[in-house]
Structures are given as structure tokens and as C-alpha cells.
Amino acid sequence: MAGVYISYPFCSQKCTYCNFASGVFPRDLEVRYIDAVRAELHRTEWSWTPETVYLGGGTPSLIDPAVFLEKIPGRPWSEATIEAAPGTISREKAEAWRRAGIDRVSLGVQSFVARELARTGRKHTAQVVADEVAVLRAAGIASINLDLIAGLPGQTRESWKESLDWLEKIGAPHASVYMLEVDDDSRLGHEILLGGKRYGASDVPQDDEIAEFYEVAVERLASMGLVRYEISNFARPGFESRHNLKYWKREPYLGFGADAHSFDGLWRWQNAESAAAYVEGAGSPERVAADPVGERFFLGLRLGEGIEGSWEPFEDAIRGFIADGLLESAGGRLRLTSRGVMVSNEVFAEFVEVVVPQRS
């Protein structure tokens, strides 16, 4: 069954490492944006009932999600997630989310270390995260994800252990660990290009250190009972993100709002990238024919379980990756090895087909 993604690209502050189409925008644009998303939802002809809903950002926890959720059929959904910035959750808000159908919250923690947080622009503390997780649980929301980033400016083995210690102390059933990728369009990336020191640009760990932090996290999370089920995602059994699994398993989903992507099983399309362009109704989305053969590999191999079935038309390349220790085949399934995970983008590049946008 299909899922629904709603993009809310508004934040109270812009993180230094972020290159997403999100940020701090004028209040009048935010009001017009909410109206535009509600209108897009209203004119949708629902030929199917959504199974999962995901409100991403930006920081959708800054608004009442009911303004969007009331337009989506299928409640109660099997899973409804909202992304939240620590420091924005109250008891009243958590209870309102639960009444609106939200049963999963993803907290953008990134780090539990004050010095690292200050350099990203985040304003929360480790104790704020712990307190707000307790608030969510008291409101009846037990499915909670905590995001961490390996490789933040100034991060060390000791500070990374401190973040992992807090993760264990809080005991969330899901964690996401992302290796920092510095984009030139972010403030941090621009500062690195200039050879400056703002935002800790001169203290970004080396690639091999970042890889080490990630591998330490994999081992530590496993000891907590959080199994890596996708390259960046770890969960106790039964707490995997049902919505995000749709992306990797090529199940259909509809995206609403700026820069939101959609997939109907045959075609992929994307809304206008910026909030302003979306509100102005910039153009009709270009539909690109999906590549079911290549996507089966470069999406499915992200999963810890890998994929099963024929290796055609990539058998020669796959056998080469197996010989190099980047892929392994066992029990009829093909999956990345631990080494392969660290260079997964190089492996996936073999399966990506260049496609030309078409209108349909």
C-alpha cells in the first residue's frame, strides 16, 4: 500500500551543514505555503488509501500537523511520523500529535555534545532531548528515532562515545547515523572552500575518522539491540520505519509540498524545489520513467537484507564486486559487505541509468 510524504521546509534557524531547500523564510510565505499544500491535498483523487504518512522538513513540529493530516484519508494509518527539532516539544503538543494520528517522532539530535551543537546552529542540550523523549512516551508515542551525524566539526572519538552513551541512556528504539557530507552550498561547505574557520570548518574530521566513527556506531548500536536494517538506519525488531522502507523497496508514494518526490510504480516526479516557487505554482512536474532493473539494485542493496533473484543484466559487475569483497551472496540473497557499505556509492553507480525527463 502507498505512502504520503509532506514537505514543510520552514525552520527557526538554518543548520550550518544543511544544503536542503529549507530555512528561515518570511511569515507570509509560510502562511501561503500551508494553504498551497492543503489545496494540493484537496485536489488529489485518492484511488487508494494511504498506509503511512511522513511529515518532513524543515521543522514540521513548529506547526499543528492536523492542518495537513485532516486532508489525508486512511486514519488510523499503520504509521504516521513527524520530524521534530529538540526544544520544540511540549506535553500539550505531544498529546495533540497523538490525537491527530501521529504515532512516531523523528528527532534531529545530530549530537549530544554542547560544543558540536553550537557549531551546527542547534540550540538544544542532551538533557532537553532526554526530557522530550520522556514527554513523548508519556503521551503514548513510543516509536521514536534519534538522528546522529558522524563527522561534525570538532568531533573526536571521546565526544562520539559521549553521544552514543546518551543514545543508550535514552533507549530510543530507532536511530539514524549519517556520515557528514559537506556540500559547497551549505554555510559550512562555503567556509571550507574559503579556507576559513567559522562553524568549525578547520576542524572537520578526515574521511577515515568519519568512517571509523560510523563503524564504532554500528557495533555499539548492535550491542543495544538496534540492528542495521539500512545503511543509515538501526532499529529494534518491529520499530523499522515502515514509510522509509517504501522508498528502498520501490513501493508507491505521493509527495506534497516543495521539493517533494512521488513514485507510482512506473513514473517518478518532483514538485518545484523552493517554497516560493511551489507557492507560485511554478510549472507542472516533469515525469521521468522509472528504471525498475537498476533501481532494484541501487535501492534494494541499501537494505541489510539485500535483494534476491536474478543478477541480470549486471552479473559481470556483481561478480567483480564479490571478488573485491564489496558484495556477498548467501542464502539466495545479495547484499553489501561491511566494506561495501563504506563505499556503497561506488557500488550503486554501476546500477544507475541516466534518464531523460518526459512529460506524461
N, C-alpha and C positions, 0 to 999 in steps of 0.2 A: 504494500500500500504506500502511497506517496506521502511526502512531507511538505511542509511550508516553512520558508525562511523569510524573516522580515528584517530588513536592514534599518538601523537607526544610527546614523553616522555623527551624532552630536555628543560632545564631551565637555566636561567642565575645564579640562586642560589637555593639552596635546603632549603625549609622551615623547621624549627626545629621540627614541629609536623608531618611532612609528612612521610608516610611509603609506598607511591606508588612507582611503578617501574619507577620513573622519577628522573632526577637530572642533574648535570653538567657533561657532557661527552666530550671526545676529538672531535675536529672539524672534523677529518677524518671519525669518526664513524657517525657523523651527516650527512655528505655528502653521505656516503654509505647507510644510513638508508633511506634517501629521495629516492634514486634510487630503493631500495628494495620495498618500499611502492608503488611507481609508477609502478614497474614491477608486483606487486600483483594485482593492479587495472587493469593493461593492460590485464592480462591473465584471468580476470574474464569474464565468459559468462553471460551477463545480460539477463536473461529470463524475467525480469520485469524492470520497470522504477522506480528508487528511488524517493520517495516523499520528504524525509527530509535528510539533511546531517548535521553531527555534528563533528567538529574538536576539540578534547580534548587533554589534556596534563597531565603533562608538560605545556609548554607555546607555543602553535602554533602561537601566534601573533608575535613571533620572526621571522617568515619566511613569504614568499609570499604564501598564501594558493592556489593560482592559479596552482601551480605545481601539486597539487593533484586534485583540482576541475575540471581541464580541462579533466581529465580521467573519470569523472563520468557523465553518461547520465542523462537527465531529466531536465536540466536547462531551465527555472526558476523553482526551487524547491518550494514547499509550505513553506519551512523554511530551512535556512542554517545558522548554528550557529558556531561561533569560540570563544573559550575561550581565554581570554587575561589577562595579568598581568598589573595592573595600572602602568603607567610610560613607557609603550611601544607603546602608540598610538599617531600618528601624523595625521594632516589633510590629508596629502598625502596618508598615509597608510589606513585611514578610507575610503577615496574615492576609492582606489584600491580594497579594500574589496567589496565595493558596486558593482563595475564593475565586480568583479569575481563571484557575485551571493550571497554574504553574506548579510543577512538582520537581523541578530540577533547576539548580542555580550554578552557574559557572563564574567563579571569582577570579578576576585578573590580578592575582597577587604579585607575580613576577619575581619577588624576592621578599624575604623576611628580615633583611639586614638594612638598618636605617641609612647607612652611607650609600649603599647601592640604590635604594629607593629614591633618595634625594637627587641623585644624578639622572634618574629617569623622568623626574617631574611628578612621581607618585607621592601622595601625602599621608598614606596610612602607616600604621605600625603593625608589628607582628601581633600585639595584643588585640588591636582592633579586629584583625582577621579572626582570631580565636573567639572573640566575643560575638562577632556577627555570625559565625558558623553556629554558635550556640543558640542565637536568636532564630536562625532558620530552622534548626532542629526542633526548637520549642513550638514553632509554627506548623510543624508537621512536614517540613521539607527535608528529607533525609538524603536525597540524591544530590551530592554536592561535588563539584570539581574545583580544584585549585590549580591555576596556571603558574608555572615557574619558567624562567629563562636562564639557560646556561650560557655564560659568557658576557654578562653585564659588565660595564666598566668598573674596574677595581675588584672584581670578584676573585676570590682566592679559594684554595682547597678548604681552608678553615671556614670561610664565610658560606661556601656552598654547603658544607656539612651543617652549618647552623640553620640554613633554610630547610634542609632535609630533616633535621631534628624537629623543627616546628611542624613540618608536614606530618611526621609520625605522631607528634604530641596531639595534634588536632584530630587525626584519624579520619580524614575525608576518604570516601570510598572510591574516588576517582582523582587522578592527577594528569596534567598535561605538561610535558617538558619539551621546550623548544630550544634549539641551539640558535644563538643570536646570529642573524644575518643582517649585516649593516647595509642599508640601502642609501645610495647617494642622495636621494630625495628627502631623506629624514634629516632633522637638525643634527643628529649625531654623525650621520654619514657626511654631511656637508662640512662639518667641523674637522673630521678626519682628513677629507680631501684638502682642506686648507692648512693642515698641519697644526691645528690649534689644540687647545687643552680644555675648552668648555665641555660640559657634560661628561667629563672624564674620558675625552676622546683619545688621550695618550695612554690610557690605562685599560683599553680593551684587551682581554686575554688573547693569546695566539690561538690559531685554529686547533693545534694539537692539545692545548689546555682545555679548550671548549669541548673537544671530543672526549677528553678524559672526564670532565665534569658529567657529561651525558652518560658515559658508561658507568660511573660511580652511582648515578641516579638509578639506572636500570637495575643494578644489583641491590641497592638499598630499598627501592620500591618493592622488588620481589620479596625481600625479607619482611615487608609489611603486608604481604598478601595482595599487592597490586601488580597484576600480570600485564605485560606489554602486549596489547592486542592490536596496536597500530603503531607506526614508527614513533609518534609523539604522545601516544595515549596509553594510560595504565589504569586498570580497574580491578576491583574485586569482582568475582563472578556474579553476573546479574546487574552490575552497575555500569556496563559499557554504554556509551552514548548511542541510543537507537537512531537518532536523527543523523548523526555524522556517519554512521555505518552505511547509510543510504548512498552517500557520495562514493564511498570506496567499493560498494557492491553494485553500482550503476542502477540504483533504483530511482524512480522519477521523483522530482520535487519542483515546486514553484517558488520563485523568489520575488519579493515585493520590496520596492524602495530603491534607493540609489545604489548602483554597482551590484545589485542582486542578480545572481545567476539562476537559470532554470534549465531543466532537462526533462524531456517527456519520453525518453527511451529511444528516440530517433534523432532529435534535434537539440542543440544547446543554444541558448541566447542569454543576453546580458542587458540590463537596464542602463540608462545613462549613468556615467561614473560619479559625477558630483551631485551633491544635494541640490544646488542651484539649477543645474541642467535638468535634473529629474523633475523638479517642481515646474519648470518651464515647458516640460513635455518634449524635450529635445529628441526628435527622430523616433522612428519605430525600431525596435531591436533587430539587429541582423542575426538571422538564424544560421548556424553552422551545423552541417551534418556530422553527427557523432561518428567516431571510429570504434565500433564495438570490438574489433580484434585487438588493436593496440591498447585501448582503454582497459580491457580485461587484464592486461599485464601491468601497465604502469599505475593503475589504481588498485587492482587486487593484490599486487605484491607489497603494497603498503601494510597489509594486514599480517599479523603474526601467524595466522593460519595459512597464509599464502593462497594459492589457487590450485585447482585440479583440472585435468583434461588435457587436450592436445596442446603441443608446443608450437604448432604451425601458425604462421609462417616464419617463426623466429628460432627454429630448433638449433641451427648452427650457432647463433649468438648465445643462446641459453647454454648450450654445451660448453661454450667458451667461458661463460661466467661461472659455471660449475667447476671447470678446471682451475679457474683463478681463485676459487674459494669464496665467491660473492653470492652464489645461489646454491641451494641444496635441494635434492629431490628425495623424498621419503614418504612411504605410505600412499603413493599416488598423488602427493601434493608437492608443488614447487614453492619455495619460499626463500627470502633473503637470509643469509647467514648473519652473524653478528658483525663480521667485517663488511658484508654487503650493505647493512643498514647505514654504516658510516659514509658510504659513497653511493647511496641509493640514487641520487640524481643522475649520476653517470650511468647507472644500470637502466633507469627509466628512459633515458634519452634514446635508447635503442628502439623503444616501442612507440615513440611519439611520431605521429604523422602530421605533416604540415597540411592544413586545410584552408580552403578559400571560402570566406563568408558568402552566403547566399541568402536571398530573400524568399520567404515562403509564407 
